[in-house]
Amino acid sequence: MNKPLHPTTNPEILVKFGQLASDTQVLESRPMLFRGSFLVLYADDILLISPSVCMLEKLLRMCEHELELLDMAINTRKSCCLRIGPRSNSCCGSISTSTGADIPWVDEIRYLGIFIVRSRKFKCSLDYAKKSYYRAANAIFGKIGQYASEDVTFQLINVKCVPILMYGLEACPLVKSDLSSLDFVINRFFYETI
């Protein structure tokens, strides 16, 4: 019997499978049969977490088998692998599905709207959130321009744009520079526009 995964264990491998060929309505995260491996399901997205490439391939085969029993398949065009851990810069051999399609290794994946990047430690990219915030704030400011009061502009930005910037941050380990970067985005926009 496998021992439960210790909370400080740092899994190295993430694989994200894009939309499945069929819809599923599942939200689940559970330890797998292999020590340190996890399967995270949400709707039609599957995330495999494994401490090694070898174990990842075994996990992939198990998932493919279960999906075949459900008459479903992995969409390899939307699937990718990402390595996190001390050997994140090391080259890995390609991982292929049972149909022979290769799953590429990438530097960044998007899972449930959060961008996870290849790094020595689990890290999220805030660049897309900041771009989306600026896009939404500029759209609001472009529509109301100088016609609305500062209070109305501030309230609209606070209600419509700040949640875009803050989405998913509770899942991301933020360091001081990340927090400063988020502060800068909000302060800079208000400084320049109001």
Secondary structure, DSSP 8 states (H G I E B T S, - for coil): ------TT----EEEEE---SS----EEEEE-SSTT-EEEEETTEEEEEESSHHHHHHHHHHHHHHHHHTT----GGG-EEEEBSTTTTS----EE-TTS-EE-B-SEEEETTEEEE-BSS-EEE-HHHHHHHHHHHHHHHHHHTTTS-HHHHHHHIIIIIHHHHHTTGGGS---HHHHHHHHHHHHHHHHHH-
